[in-house]
């Protein structure tokens, strides 16, 4: 089976993907739903995008998930670029909202 890393959009948490993660786990997949730095309970709300991205890169590295499939929300496009650089073997899919799908 596959391993997925579901990456939330800004101002959300990994909890946003728990229902999806449950369905994927029921199908036998391994699923991770990390919460980016700055969005965790008690985090400083002054955390910048670079710090948030670094927290996901660190999570993937610490868990040795460099061959996982990462699914990121459309507002995580900066994250997509960084993950391509930091985790060369990681397959990344970015969900486009209907508003941006035709761009």
ABEGO torsion letter per residue (X at the ends): XBBBBBBBBBGBBAAAAAAAAAAAAAAGBBBBBBBBBGABBGBBAABBAAAAAAAAAAAAAAAGAAABBBBBBAAAAAAAAAAAAABAABBBBBBBBAAAAAX
